[in-house]
């Protein structure tokens, strides 16, 4: 069978060395919409090397962001990239990410769940440097057509919305070239750049990377409710509920709760079509 769940979970982690410097950080920040307005002191924290601090979501692209692609080639898996959808993402920060770093990144399949018509792989990547753990990243990968093998269905992480209006609502415009810029951080999937490939995948034009929306949303939360302090983020998770097309505007609704911010993201141009759901930023 294409997925041998027991073998996949039992396999030894695959380790690699990842390095980054201020240029990688700046490129990622520009890719998720930083630098507008270019001379805004709050934006210079993301774009000017002398003031730089690092969005926690940079963990998803450190080392050129090949984790999801390499993850589906781990032992026990024989699946095609075309059958895989990135269903959700969670990062846990053990300490702030340095502007320049070298770390050992170890990836393994932490769980395989049976959703009936699809299997869900939890690809866990843990990064550490000489000073200890930096982050843990869990990618939930839906593999279409590979469910029904009798495995555990897995936990539900659905969140009920607070019974009141959001504490803050902001809009973030996605530039026409946003996907072209973001993909330079490592995810070169032609779905995000090539109109012909996008049509083969069922879209009338290229779509934005889900992880670009993920990073854009976290920046909006930090800037709006956390005083611009990236070190206040303890963990961040989201479920990818729909696509975004470059040129659209994200509507980001936030509820400021004790120790956390709950978020819902929609496409303002398409009658608030869902984009990110079950989204939570845990804070310190």
C-alpha positions, 0 to 999 in steps of 0.5 A: 500500500502507498502508506505503511502507517506503522513503518512511517511512524517507526522510521528514524528521523531524517536530519539536515543542517539548516542555515540562515542570515539576515537576507533570508529573514528580510526576504521572508518578511517581504514575502509575507507583506512587510515593508508597507509603508517602506519607511514606517518605523514599525515596518523597519523592524522587519526589513532593516538589518540593523533593527531586525527581529524575526517573525516566528513563522520563519520556522516554516521556511528555514533552510529553504522550506523543503520540509513538506516535499522531503517529508513525503519521501520518508520510509513507509510512504509511496505517495505522489505530491499531486495527491497531497494537500497542506491541511494545517500548520502549527509551530511551537517556539522554544525561544526567539529565532535568531537573525543569523543561525545554524541548526540541526533540523530533524523530521519524522512522521509523528502520526498517521490518521484515517479520515475515511477518504483521506489519510492525514500525516503529521510531519514533525520537524524539530530544530535545535542549535548549540544552545538547545531547542529552537522550534517544533513545527507540525505540518498536517498533510492530507493525502487524498484517496489513502484513507479507510485503512482502519486507523485512528481518526485523530484528535479534533482541533476545531474552535468555537468562536467567542460569542461577541464581536472581534476585538480587532479587524484588519485588512491586508492586501495581497499584491499581484506579485506576492506569490512570486516573491514568497516562493523565493523563500523555497517553495517553488511549486509552479501552482503559485506561478504558472497559469497553465499548471494552475489550470491543470490543478483546477484553478483559473490562475495561480494561487497564493501559498497557504503558508504565505497567508499563515505568515501574513496573518501572524504578522497582523496579529503581532502588529495589532494586538501584541505591540509588535513584540515577536517574542510574545508568541509561544505557539501558532496554529491554523487550518487552511480552509480555502485559497487566496488569489494574488491581488485579493484582500485578506480580512483578519478578525481577532479576539484578544483572550487571556493567554491567546488570540483567536483568529479567523481569516477570509477573502474580503473580495469573495464575500468573506470566503473562508481562508484560515480557520481554527486559528490560534496564537498562544502568547506569553 
